[in-house]
Amino acid sequence: MRTVIVDDDFTSRLFLQTFLARYGECHIAVNGVEAVAAFRMATDKGSPYDLICLDIMMPEMDGQEALRLVRALEEARGVAPNHGVKIVMTTALREMKDLARSFDALCDAYLVKPIDTAALIRQLRSFQLVE
């Protein structure tokens, strides 16, 4: 499983990277600009990501905009909805309007911080990314 973890908080990035590294290669990005660039580069090289853990609130480009751009890049490449990278929004927000916007932009799931690793594993299993 190839993963990119996108979060402006060092502790959150380190936690997810340490946890997910046992399942495969993990890269990190500190904002949406870096996330979209990493996604584009990995896809162009023929080794796309399987999973993006994407924080909603970040500087420069937030997770909502990064999500929209990743899905637009997939669409431009002919990737059918539900066949692209699995995107899990990670957020400290509990506001339903923010979560609804994420699902409208076609995220696959969301987890509220602090991340419950058992819930994350359940999501990864539901995506068939881990056994």
N, CA, C and O atoms as CSV, one atom per row, in Angstrom:
chain,resi,resn,atom,element,x,y,z
A,1,MET,N,N,0.855,-1.180,0.000
A,1,MET,CA,C,0.000,0.000,0.000
A,1,MET,C,C,0.894,1.233,0.000
A,1,MET,O,O,1.789,1.361,0.835
A,2,ARG,N,N,0.647,2.127,-0.928
A,2,ARG,CA,C,1.377,3.395,-1.001
A,2,ARG,C,C,0.471,4.496,-0.463
A,2,ARG,O,O,-0.664,4.660,-0.912
A,3,THR,N,N,0.988,5.246,0.501
A,3,THR,CA,C,0.194,6.245,1.212
A,3,THR,C,C,0.899,7.590,1.225
A,3,THR,O,O,2.124,7.670,1.321
A,4,VAL,N,N,0.106,8.638,1.128
A,4,VAL,CA,C,0.627,9.973,1.419
A,4,VAL,C,C,-0.228,10.538,2.561
A,4,VAL,O,O,-1.458,10.528,2.512
A,5,ILE,N,N,0.466,11.025,3.577
A,5,ILE,CA,C,-0.163,11.607,4.760
A,5,ILE,C,C,-0.008,13.109,4.653
A,5,ILE,O,O,1.103,13.622,4.521
A,6,VAL,N,N,-1.130,13.814,4.710
A,6,VAL,CA,C,-1.117,15.259,4.506
A,6,VAL,C,C,-1.677,15.934,5.753
A,6,VAL,O,O,-2.865,15.825,6.058
A,7,ASP,N,N,-0.798,16.631,6.463
A,7,ASP,CA,C,-1.206,17.306,7.691
A,7,ASP,C,C,-0.163,18.348,8.025
A,7,ASP,O,O,1.033,18.094,7.888
A,8,ASP,N,N,-0.601,19.525,8.464
A,8,ASP,CA,C,0.349,20.568,8.834
A,8,ASP,C,C,0.878,20.382,10.255
A,8,ASP,O,O,1.813,21.075,10.658
A,9,ASP,N,N,0.297,19.463,11.015
A,9,ASP,CA,C,0.721,19.207,12.390
A,9,ASP,C,C,1.719,18.055,12.422
A,9,ASP,O,O,1.407,16.937,12.012
A,10,PHE,N,N,2.926,18.341,12.913
A,10,PHE,CA,C,3.993,17.345,12.940
A,10,PHE,C,C,3.589,16.092,13.694
A,10,PHE,O,O,3.818,14.981,13.216
A,11,THR,N,N,2.992,16.254,14.864
A,11,THR,CA,C,2.616,15.107,15.696
A,11,THR,C,C,1.611,14.210,14.978
A,11,THR,O,O,1.733,12.985,15.017
A,12,SER,N,N,0.635,14.806,14.333
A,12,SER,CA,C,-0.356,14.019,13.587
A,12,SER,C,C,0.292,13.260,12.438
A,12,SER,O,O,-0.007,12.087,12.217
A,13,ARG,N,N,1.186,13.932,11.705
A,13,ARG,CA,C,1.893,13.265,10.595
A,13,ARG,C,C,2.717,12.093,11.109
A,13,ARG,O,O,2.662,10.996,10.553
A,14,LEU,N,N,3.480,12.328,12.170
A,14,LEU,CA,C,4.351,11.290,12.715
A,14,LEU,C,C,3.541,10.092,13.213
A,14,LEU,O,O,3.919,8.944,12.981
A,15,PHE,N,N,2.437,10.362,13.892
A,15,PHE,CA,C,1.578,9.284,14.389
A,15,PHE,C,C,1.086,8.410,13.243
A,15,PHE,O,O,1.212,7.186,13.296
A,16,LEU,N,N,0.527,9.029,12.211
A,16,LEU,CA,C,0.002,8.261,11.081
A,16,LEU,C,C,1.111,7.564,10.304
A,16,LEU,O,O,0.949,6.421,9.876
A,17,GLN,N,N,2.224,8.242,10.124
A,17,GLN,CA,C,3.335,7.643,9.388
A,17,GLN,C,C,3.871,6.418,10.126
A,17,GLN,O,O,4.117,5.380,9.510
A,18,THR,N,N,4.050,6.532,11.417
A,18,THR,CA,C,4.543,5.409,12.209
A,18,THR,C,C,3.569,4.233,12.150
A,18,THR,O,O,3.984,3.083,12.009
A,19,PHE,N,N,2.292,4.523,12.258
A,19,PHE,CA,C,1.278,3.470,12.233
A,19,PHE,C,C,1.153,2.830,10.854
A,19,PHE,O,O,1.124,1.604,10.749
A,20,LEU,N,N,1.079,3.627,9.805
A,20,LEU,CA,C,0.822,3.104,8.460
A,20,LEU,C,C,2.052,2.515,7.783
A,20,LEU,O,O,1.914,1.756,6.824
A,21,ALA,N,N,3.245,2.842,8.254
A,21,ALA,CA,C,4.472,2.336,7.628
A,21,ALA,C,C,4.544,0.811,7.658
A,21,ALA,O,O,5.204,0.213,6.807
A,22,ARG,N,N,3.888,0.181,8.607
A,22,ARG,CA,C,3.916,-1.292,8.681
A,22,ARG,C,C,3.140,-1.920,7.518
A,22,ARG,O,O,3.279,-3.112,7.245
A,23,TYR,N,N,2.324,-1.114,6.838
A,23,TYR,CA,C,1.516,-1.630,5.733
A,23,TYR,C,C,2.064,-1.254,4.359
A,23,TYR,O,O,1.533,-1.679,3.333
A,24,GLY,N,N,3.113,-0.468,4.346
A,24,GLY,CA,C,3.701,-0.101,3.068
A,24,GLY,C,C,4.394,1.248,3.118
A,24,GLY,O,O,4.613,1.825,4.183
A,25,GLU,N,N,4.723,1.718,1.955
A,25,GLU,CA,C,5.462,2.972,1.788
A,25,GLU,C,C,4.596,4.171,2.163
A,25,GLU,O,O,3.445,4.277,1.739
A,26,CYS,N,N,5.164,5.073,2.964
A,26,CYS,CA,C,4.445,6.275,3.394
A,26,CYS,C,C,5.244,7.521,3.051
A,26,CYS,O,O,6.434,7.613,3.350
A,27,HIS,N,N,4.585,8.461,2.432
A,27,HIS,CA,C,5.166,9.783,2.175
A,27,HIS,C,C,4.367,10.805,2.965
A,27,HIS,O,O,3.251,10.534,3.409
A,28,ILE,N,N,4.955,11.984,3.134
A,28,ILE,CA,C,4.253,13.029,3.874
A,28,ILE,C,C,4.224,14.317,3.066
A,28,ILE,O,O,5.080,14.569,2.217
A,29,ALA,N,N,3.211,15.118,3.359
A,29,ALA,CA,C,3.077,16.465,2.800
A,29,ALA,C,C,2.524,17.342,3.913
A,29,ALA,O,O,1.780,16.871,4.773
A,30,VAL,N,N,2.889,18.617,3.893
A,30,VAL,CA,C,2.479,19.504,4.986
A,30,VAL,C,C,1.299,20.396,4.632
A,30,VAL,O,O,0.796,21.129,5.484
A,31,ASN,N,N,0.852,20.340,3.371
A,31,ASN,CA,C,-0.324,21.132,2.979
A,31,ASN,C,C,-0.887,20.570,1.670
A,31,ASN,O,O,-0.322,19.655,1.070
A,32,GLY,N,N,-1.997,21.136,1.254
A,32,GLY,CA,C,-2.649,20.656,0.052
A,32,GLY,C,C,-1.844,20.845,-1.218
A,32,GLY,O,O,-1.937,20.030,-2.136
A,33,VAL,N,N,-1.053,21.909,-1.286
A,33,VAL,CA,C,-0.217,22.150,-2.468
A,33,VAL,C,C,0.751,20.983,-2.656
A,33,VAL,O,O,0.874,20.437,-3.752
A,34,GLU,N,N,1.437,20.607,-1.570
A,34,GLU,CA,C,2.370,19.483,-1.638
A,34,GLU,C,C,1.641,18.174,-1.931
A,34,GLU,O,O,2.159,17.324,-2.655
A,35,ALA,N,N,0.454,18.010,-1.378
A,35,ALA,CA,C,-0.316,16.786,-1.590
A,35,ALA,C,C,-0.680,16.598,-3.058
A,35,ALA,O,O,-0.507,15.511,-3.611
A,36,VAL,N,N,-1.177,17.644,-3.678
A,36,VAL,CA,C,-1.570,17.565,-5.089
A,36,VAL,C,C,-0.342,17.316,-5.953
A,36,VAL,O,O,-0.402,16.532,-6.900
A,37,ALA,N,N,0.769,17.973,-5.641
A,37,ALA,CA,C,2.007,17.764,-6.392
A,37,ALA,C,C,2.493,16.317,-6.237
A,37,ALA,O,O,2.902,15.698,-7.219
A,38,ALA,N,N,2.453,15.779,-5.030
A,38,ALA,CA,C,2.870,14.394,-4.784
A,38,ALA,C,C,1.967,13.417,-5.533
A,38,ALA,O,O,2.443,12.456,-6.137
A,39,PHE,N,N,0.665,13.672,-5.487
A,39,PHE,CA,C,-0.291,12.817,-6.202
A,39,PHE,C,C,-0.003,12.834,-7.700
A,39,PHE,O,O,0.049,11.784,-8.340
A,40,ARG,N,N,0.181,14.022,-8.250
A,40,ARG,CA,C,0.437,14.156,-9.693
A,40,ARG,C,C,1.738,13.438,-10.070
A,40,ARG,O,O,1.777,12.706,-11.059
A,41,MET,N,N,2.797,13.646,-9.288
A,41,MET,CA,C,4.095,13.053,-9.591
A,41,MET,C,C,4.029,11.522,-9.517
A,41,MET,O,O,4.550,10.836,-10.397
A,42,ALA,N,N,3.394,10.988,-8.473
A,42,ALA,CA,C,3.293,9.532,-8.325
A,42,ALA,C,C,2.496,8.927,-9.477
A,42,ALA,O,O,2.863,7.879,-10.009
A,43,THR,N,N,1.417,9.581,-9.857
A,43,THR,CA,C,0.585,9.093,-10.947
A,43,THR,C,C,1.337,9.155,-12.272
A,43,THR,O,O,1.280,8.218,-13.068
A,44,ASP,N,N,2.042,10.263,-12.506
A,44,ASP,CA,C,2.817,10.407,-13.742
A,44,ASP,C,C,3.905,9.343,-13.861
A,44,ASP,O,O,4.231,8.906,-14.965
A,45,LYS,N,N,4.467,8.926,-12.722
A,45,LYS,CA,C,5.532,7.912,-12.728
A,45,LYS,C,C,4.985,6.483,-12.808
A,45,LYS,O,O,5.753,5.523,-12.883
A,46,GLY,N,N,3.666,6.350,-12.791
A,46,GLY,CA,C,3.073,5.026,-12.893
A,46,GLY,C,C,3.008,4.269,-11.583
A,46,GLY,O,O,2.773,3.060,-11.581
A,47,SER,N,N,3.210,4.951,-10.472
A,47,SER,CA,C,3.098,4.305,-9.160
A,47,SER,C,C,2.198,5.157,-8.264
A,47,SER,O,O,2.664,5.776,-7.308
A,48,PRO,N,N,0.912,5.178,-8.587
A,48,PRO,CA,C,-0.017,6.039,-7.852
A,48,PRO,C,C,-0.197,5.597,-6.407
A,48,PRO,O,O,0.091,4.459,-6.035
A,49,TYR,N,N,-0.682,6.532,-5.614
A,49,TYR,CA,C,-0.987,6.225,-4.219
A,49,TYR,C,C,-2.271,5.409,-4.139
A,49,TYR,O,O,-3.176,5.553,-4.961
A,50,ASP,N,N,-2.322,4.553,-3.133
A,50,ASP,CA,C,-3.527,3.791,-2.825
A,50,ASP,C,C,-4.397,4.537,-1.826
A,50,ASP,O,O,-5.620,4.395,-1.824
A,51,LEU,N,N,-3.749,5.339,-0.970
A,51,LEU,CA,C,-4.430,6.002,0.127
A,51,LEU,C,C,-3.863,7.389,0.348
A,51,LEU,O,O,-2.649,7.590,0.314
A,52,ILE,N,N,-4.760,8.353,0.577
A,52,ILE,CA,C,-4.367,9.685,1.027
A,52,ILE,C,C,-5.109,9.955,2.326
A,52,ILE,O,O,-6.339,9.912,2.367
A,53,CYS,N,N,-4.359,10.234,3.386
A,53,CYS,CA,C,-4.940,10.698,4.647
A,53,CYS,C,C,-4.795,12.208,4.611
A,53,CYS,O,O,-3.678,12.724,4.634
A,54,LEU,N,N,-5.902,12.917,4.556
A,54,LEU,CA,C,-5.898,14.334,4.219
A,54,LEU,C,C,-6.583,15.165,5.292
A,54,LEU,O,O,-7.791,15.056,5.501
A,55,ASP,N,N,-5.797,15.997,5.973
A,55,ASP,CA,C,-6.347,16.904,6.977
A,55,ASP,C,C,-7.192,17.964,6.267
A,55,ASP,O,O,-6.896,18.349,5.136
A,56,ILE,N,N,-8.229,18.423,6.932
A,56,ILE,CA,C,-9.084,19.441,6.329
A,56,ILE,C,C,-8.489,20.840,6.481
A,56,ILE,O,O,-8.400,21.583,5.504
A,57,MET,N,N,-8.087,21.199,7.685
A,57,MET,CA,C,-7.617,22.574,7.942
A,57,MET,C,C,-6.097,22.645,7.857
A,57,MET,O,O,-5.390,22.122,8.719
A,58,MET,N,N,-5.595,23.309,6.789
A,58,MET,CA,C,-4.153,23.484,6.580
A,58,MET,C,C,-3.912,24.825,5.907
A,58,MET,O,O,-4.803,25.376,5.261
A,59,PRO,N,N,-2.687,25.351,6.065
A,59,PRO,CA,C,-2.353,26.605,5.382
A,59,PRO,C,C,-2.090,26.372,3.895
A,59,PRO,O,O,-1.952,25.231,3.454
A,60,GLU,N,N,-2.023,27.430,3.145
A,60,GLU,CA,C,-1.750,27.477,1.705
A,60,GLU,C,C,-2.868,26.866,0.867
A,60,GLU,O,O,-3.436,27.543,0.010
A,61,MET,N,N,-3.189,25.595,1.102
A,61,MET,CA,C,-4.325,24.957,0.437
A,61,MET,C,C,-4.901,23.954,1.427
A,61,MET,O,O,-4.201,23.060,1.903
A,62,ASP,N,N,-6.182,24.115,1.727
A,62,ASP,CA,C,-6.788,23.214,2.705
A,62,ASP,C,C,-7.127,21.870,2.064
A,62,ASP,O,O,-7.020,21.693,0.850
A,63,GLY,N,N,-7.533,20.942,2.906
A,63,GLY,CA,C,-7.833,19.602,2.440
A,63,GLY,C,C,-9.012,19.531,1.490
A,63,GLY,O,O,-9.036,18.690,0.592
A,64,GLN,N,N,-9.988,20.402,1.677
A,64,GLN,CA,C,-11.156,20.409,0.780
A,64,GLN,C,C,-10.732,20.720,-0.656
A,64,GLN,O,O,-11.169,20.058,-1.598
A,65,GLU,N,N,-9.882,21.727,-0.813
A,65,GLU,CA,C,-9.420,22.108,-2.150
A,65,GLU,C,C,-8.510,21.029,-2.736
A,65,GLU,O,O,-8.608,20.711,-3.921
A,66,ALA,N,N,-7.629,20.468,-1.915
A,66,ALA,CA,C,-6.754,19.397,-2.397
A,66,ALA,C,C,-7.573,18.192,-2.858
A,66,ALA,O,O,-7.273,17.590,-3.889
A,67,LEU,N,N,-8.594,17.848,-2.101
A,67,LEU,CA,C,-9.492,16.751,-2.473
A,67,LEU,C,C,-10.140,17.022,-3.828
A,67,LEU,O,O,-10.174,16.152,-4.698
A,68,ARG,N,N,-10.645,18.226,-3.991
A,68,ARG,CA,C,-11.295,18.591,-5.250
A,68,ARG,C,C,-10.313,18.475,-6.420
A,68,ARG,O,O,-10.673,17.965,-7.481
A,69,LEU,N,N,-9.079,18.945,-6.234
A,69,LEU,CA,C,-8.089,18.905,-7.313
A,69,LEU,C,C,-7.631,17.488,-7.635
A,69,LEU,O,O,-7.434,17.154,-8.803
A,70,VAL,N,N,-7.461,16.652,-6.613
A,70,VAL,CA,C,-7.082,15.253,-6.855
A,70,VAL,C,C,-8.167,14.553,-7.659
A,70,VAL,O,O,-7.868,13.850,-8.624
A,71,ARG,N,N,-9.419,14.739,-7.271
A,71,ARG,CA,C,-10.509,14.099,-8.012
A,71,ARG,C,C,-10.616,14.655,-9.436
A,71,ARG,O,O,-10.951,13.917,-10.363
A,72,ALA,N,N,-10.334,15.947,-9.615
A,72,ALA,CA,C,-10.350,16.528,-10.964
A,72,ALA,C,C,-9.226,15.933,-11.821
A,72,ALA,O,O,-9.434,15.662,-13.003
A,73,LEU,N,N,-8.048,15.730,-11.242
A,73,LEU,CA,C,-6.940,15.107,-11.970
A,73,LEU,C,C,-7.296,13.683,-12.372
A,73,LEU,O,O,-6.993,13.252,-13.485
A,74,GLU,N,N,-7.937,12.956,-11.470
A,74,GLU,CA,C,-8.360,11.594,-11.802
A,74,GLU,C,C,-9.376,11.614,-12.944
A,74,GLU,O,O,-9.275,10.829,-13.886
A,75,GLU,N,N,-10.334,12.500,-12.855
A,75,GLU,CA,C,-11.350,12.592,-13.897
A,75,GLU,C,C,-10.723,12.915,-15.244
A,75,GLU,O,O,-11.102,12.338,-16.264
A,76,ALA,N,N,-9.759,13.840,-15.252
A,76,ALA,CA,C,-9.086,14.215,-16.493
A,76,ALA,C,C,-8.310,13.043,-17.094
A,76,ALA,O,O,-8.095,12.994,-18.305
A,77,ARG,N,N,-7.893,12.107,-16.253
A,77,ARG,CA,C,-7.153,10.930,-16.716
A,77,ARG,C,C,-8.067,9.748,-17.007
A,77,ARG,O,O,-7.598,8.663,-17.352
A,78,GLY,N,N,-9.379,9.961,-16.868
A,78,GLY,CA,C,-10.329,8.910,-17.182
A,78,GLY,C,C,-10.554,7.899,-16.069
A,78,GLY,O,O,-11.084,6.816,-16.314
A,79,VAL,N,N,-10.156,8.241,-14.853
A,79,VAL,CA,C,-10.381,7.345,-13.720
A,79,VAL,C,C,-11.833,7.487,-13.284
A,79,VAL,O,O,-12.291,8.583,-12.960
A,80,ALA,N,N,-12.535,6.393,-13.280
A,80,ALA,CA,C,-13.955,6.409,-12.914
A,80,ALA,C,C,-14.122,6.677,-11.416
A,80,ALA,O,O,-13.284,6.272,-10.610
A,81,PRO,N,N,-15.206,7.359,-11.053
A,81,PRO,CA,C,-15.481,7.546,-9.626
A,81,PRO,C,C,-15.486,6.190,-8.915
A,81,PRO,O,O,-15.920,5.183,-9.475
A,82,ASN,N,N,-15.009,6.183,-7.702
A,82,ASN,CA,C,-14.889,4.975,-6.870
A,82,ASN,C,C,-13.785,4.027,-7.330
A,82,ASN,O,O,-13.660,2.929,-6.787
A,83,HIS,N,N,-12.979,4.425,-8.321
A,83,HIS,CA,C,-11.868,3.598,-8.756
A,83,HIS,C,C,-10.526,4.310,-8.552
A,83,HIS,O,O,-9.478,3.780,-8.918
A,84,GLY,N,N,-10.563,5.486,-7.979
A,84,GLY,CA,C,-9.342,6.242,-7.761
A,84,GLY,C,C,-8.736,5.968,-6.398
A,84,GLY,O,O,-9.092,5.008,-5.714
A,85,VAL,N,N,-7.829,6.824,-6.030
A,85,VAL,CA,C,-7.175,6.733,-4.728
A,85,VAL,C,C,-8.230,6.844,-3.629
A,85,VAL,O,O,-9.185,7.611,-3.755
A,86,LYS,N,N,-8.059,6.086,-2.567
A,86,LYS,CA,C,-8.957,6.178,-1.411
A,86,LYS,C,C,-8.502,7.376,-0.577
A,86,LYS,O,O,-7.329,7.485,-0.220
A,87,ILE,N,N,-9.432,8.264,-0.275
A,87,ILE,CA,C,-9.104,9.476,0.479
A,87,ILE,C,C,-9.886,9.487,1.777
A,87,ILE,O,O,-11.116,9.476,1.791
A,88,VAL,N,N,-9.127,9.511,2.876
A,88,VAL,CA,C,-9.706,9.594,4.209
A,88,VAL,C,C,-9.397,10.980,4.755
A,88,VAL,O,O,-8.237,11.339,4.955
A,89,MET,N,N,-10.445,11.747,4.992
A,89,MET,CA,C,-10.265,13.072,5.584
A,89,MET,C,C,-10.028,12.885,7.081
A,89,MET,O,O,-10.759,12.153,7.748
A,90,THR,N,N,-9.008,13.550,7.596
A,90,THR,CA,C,-8.721,13.523,9.029
A,90,THR,C,C,-8.921,14.936,9.541
A,90,THR,O,O,-8.411,15.896,8.965
A,91,THR,N,N,-9.665,15.054,10.624
A,91,THR,CA,C,-10.019,16.390,11.066
A,91,THR,C,C,-10.274,16.459,12.557
A,91,THR,O,O,-10.695,15.483,13.179
A,92,ALA,N,N,-10.015,17.613,13.113
A,92,ALA,CA,C,-10.395,17.884,14.495
A,92,ALA,C,C,-11.805,18.451,14.523
A,92,ALA,O,O,-12.417,18.582,15.583
A,93,LEU,N,N,-12.312,18.787,13.336
A,93,LEU,CA,C,-13.651,19.369,13.223
A,93,LEU,C,C,-14.722,18.320,13.419
A,93,LEU,O,O,-14.580,17.178,12.980
A,94,ARG,N,N,-15.770,18.707,14.068
A,94,ARG,CA,C,-16.913,17.809,14.210
A,94,ARG,C,C,-18.150,18.432,13.563
A,94,ARG,O,O,-19.276,17.986,13.784
A,95,GLU,N,N,-17.919,19.460,12.771
A,95,GLU,CA,C,-19.013,20.155,12.106
A,95,GLU,C,C,-19.505,19.345,10.914
A,95,GLU,O,O,-18.726,19.000,10.025
A,96,MET,N,N,-20.769,19.052,10.899
A,96,MET,CA,C,-21.337,18.256,9.822
A,96,MET,C,C,-21.225,18.941,8.467
A,96,MET,O,O,-21.094,18.263,7.448
A,97,LYS,N,N,-21.273,20.276,8.433
A,97,LYS,CA,C,-21.187,20.950,7.127
A,97,LYS,C,C,-19.812,20.732,6.495
A,97,LYS,O,O,-19.713,20.591,5.276
A,98,ASP,N,N,-18.749,20.702,7.307
A,98,ASP,CA,C,-17.412,20.455,6.766
A,98,ASP,C,C,-17.286,19.020,6.264
A,98,ASP,O,O,-16.699,18.768,5.212
A,99,LEU,N,N,-17.837,18.099,7.019
A,99,LEU,CA,C,-17.780,16.700,6.605
A,99,LEU,C,C,-18.647,16.471,5.374
A,99,LEU,O,O,-18.264,15.716,4.481
A,100,ALA,N,N,-19.792,17.105,5.317
A,100,ALA,CA,C,-20.669,16.977,4.150
A,100,ALA,C,C,-19.966,17.498,2.897
A,100,ALA,O,O,-20.085,16.895,1.830
A,101,ARG,N,N,-19.238,18.607,3.013
A,101,ARG,CA,C,-18.488,19.135,1.864
A,101,ARG,C,C,-17.465,18.116,1.373
A,101,ARG,O,O,-17.260,17.972,0.168
A,102,SER,N,N,-16.820,17.406,2.303
A,102,SER,CA,C,-15.826,16.402,1.917
A,102,SER,C,C,-16.468,15.270,1.124
A,102,SER,O,O,-15.933,14.832,0.105
A,103,PHE,N,N,-17.608,14.808,1.596
A,103,PHE,CA,C,-18.280,13.729,0.876
A,103,PHE,C,C,-18.824,14.207,-0.458
A,103,PHE,O,O,-18.834,13.450,-1.428
A,104,ASP,N,N,-19.276,15.451,-0.522
A,104,ASP,CA,C,-19.721,16.017,-1.796
A,104,ASP,C,C,-18.577,16.044,-2.799
A,104,ASP,O,O,-18.793,15.894,-4.002
A,105,ALA,N,N,-17.348,16.238,-2.296
A,105,ALA,CA,C,-16.163,16.277,-3.163
A,105,ALA,C,C,-15.576,14.881,-3.372
A,105,ALA,O,O,-14.490,14.733,-3.933
A,106,LEU,N,N,-16.293,13.877,-2.922
A,106,LEU,CA,C,-15.956,12.478,-3.159
A,106,LEU,C,C,-14.799,11.934,-2.325
A,106,LEU,O,O,-13.959,11.194,-2.836
A,107,CYS,N,N,-14.753,12.296,-1.048
A,107,CYS,CA,C,-13.836,11.578,-0.170
A,107,CYS,C,C,-14.468,10.222,0.119
A,107,CYS,O,O,-15.666,10.031,-0.092
A,108,ASP,N,N,-13.667,9.292,0.597
A,108,ASP,CA,C,-14.160,7.939,0.844
A,108,ASP,C,C,-14.554,7.708,2.295
A,108,ASP,O,O,-15.377,6.842,2.590
A,109,ALA,N,N,-13.965,8.481,3.199
A,109,ALA,CA,C,-14.258,8.323,4.627
A,109,ALA,C,C,-13.662,9.510,5.369
A,109,ALA,O,O,-12.910,10.306,4.806
A,110,TYR,N,N,-14.015,9.609,6.644
A,110,TYR,CA,C,-13.377,10.611,7.487
A,110,TYR,C,C,-13.164,10.033,8.867
A,110,TYR,O,O,-13.917,9.172,9.322
A,111,LEU,N,N,-12.124,10.519,9.528
A,111,LEU,CA,C,-11.820,10.145,10.904
A,111,LEU,C,C,-11.556,11.411,11.689
A,111,LEU,O,O,-10.868,12.317,11.218
A,112,VAL,N,N,-12.110,11.469,12.894
A,112,VAL,CA,C,-11.921,12.632,13.762
A,112,VAL,C,C,-10.689,12.404,14.629
A,112,VAL,O,O,-10.486,11.318,15.173
A,113,LYS,N,N,-9.870,13.445,14.747
A,113,LYS,CA,C,-8.681,13.387,15.591
A,113,LYS,C,C,-9.079,13.496,17.056
A,113,LYS,O,O,-10.065,14.161,17.374
A,114,PRO,N,N,-8.345,12.867,17.942
A,114,PRO,CA,C,-7.204,11.986,17.668
A,114,PRO,C,C,-7.677,10.701,16.974
A,114,PRO,O,O,-8.730,10.148,17.290
A,115,ILE,N,N,-6.869,10.257,16.032
A,115,ILE,CA,C,-7.238,9.122,15.199
A,115,ILE,C,C,-7.273,7.832,16.030
A,115,ILE,O,O,-6.328,7.504,16.748
A,116,ASP,N,N,-8.373,7.130,15.907
A,116,ASP,CA,C,-8.534,5.817,16.523
A,116,ASP,C,C,-7.983,4.798,15.527
A,116,ASP,O,O,-8.556,4.612,14.453
A,117,THR,N,N,-6.878,4.139,15.871
A,117,THR,CA,C,-6.229,3.238,14.916
A,117,THR,C,C,-7.125,2.050,14.551
A,117,THR,O,O,-7.060,1.552,13.427
A,118,ALA,N,N,-7.947,1.599,15.478
A,118,ALA,CA,C,-8.863,0.497,15.155
A,118,ALA,C,C,-9.866,0.936,14.082
A,118,ALA,O,O,-10.185,0.167,13.175
A,119,ALA,N,N,-10.355,2.155,14.188
A,119,ALA,CA,C,-11.279,2.684,13.174
A,119,ALA,C,C,-10.569,2.839,11.833
A,119,ALA,O,O,-11.155,2.574,10.784
A,120,LEU,N,N,-9.315,3.266,11.867
A,120,LEU,CA,C,-8.546,3.407,10.631
A,120,LEU,C,C,-8.355,2.047,9.968
A,120,LEU,O,O,-8.523,1.921,8.755
A,121,ILE,N,N,-8.012,1.047,10.740
A,121,ILE,CA,C,-7.836,-0.297,10.181
A,121,ILE,C,C,-9.145,-0.812,9.592
A,121,ILE,O,O,-9.143,-1.431,8.528
A,122,ARG,N,N,-10.263,-0.563,10.274
A,122,ARG,CA,C,-11.559,-0.987,9.720
A,122,ARG,C,C,-11.791,-0.345,8.358
A,122,ARG,O,O,-12.270,-1.000,7.432
A,123,GLN,N,N,-11.449,0.944,8.235
A,123,GLN,CA,C,-11.611,1.628,6.953
A,123,GLN,C,C,-10.710,1.016,5.888
A,123,GLN,O,O,-11.147,0.774,4.763
A,124,LEU,N,N,-9.456,0.767,6.239
A,124,LEU,CA,C,-8.518,0.187,5.277
A,124,LEU,C,C,-8.985,-1.197,4.827
A,124,LEU,O,O,-8.836,-1.555,3.659
A,125,ARG,N,N,-9.543,-1.964,5.741
A,125,ARG,CA,C,-10.092,-3.271,5.370
A,125,ARG,C,C,-11.302,-3.119,4.447
A,125,ARG,O,O,-11.458,-3.871,3.485
A,126,SER,N,N,-12.146,-2.148,4.748
A,126,SER,CA,C,-13.323,-1.944,3.892
A,126,SER,C,C,-12.920,-1.525,2.481
A,126,SER,O,O,-13.636,-1.804,1.520
A,127,PHE,N,N,-11.775,-0.856,2.356
A,127,PHE,CA,C,-11.241,-0.470,1.036
A,127,PHE,C,C,-10.458,-1.616,0.389
A,127,PHE,O,O,-10.038,-1.515,-0.764
A,128,GLN,N,N,-10.267,-2.701,1.136
A,128,GLN,CA,C,-9.461,-3.851,0.693
A,128,GLN,C,C,-8.004,-3.473,0.456
A,128,GLN,O,O,-7.351,-3.995,-0.448
A,129,LEU,N,N,-7.504,-2.556,1.285
A,129,LEU,CA,C,-6.102,-2.162,1.204
A,129,LEU,C,C,-5.227,-2.991,2.138
A,129,LEU,O,O,-4.029,-3.141,1.896
A,130,VAL,N,N,-5.818,-3.529,3.202
A,130,VAL,CA,C,-5.107,-4.418,4.123
A,130,VAL,C,C,-6.032,-5.591,4.449
A,130,VAL,O,O,-7.240,-5.528,4.223
A,131,GLU,N,N,-5.439,-6.662,4.984
A,131,GLU,CA,C,-6.244,-7.825,5.381
A,131,GLU,C,C,-6.575,-7.777,6.842
A,131,GLU,O,O,-7.246,-8.674,7.353
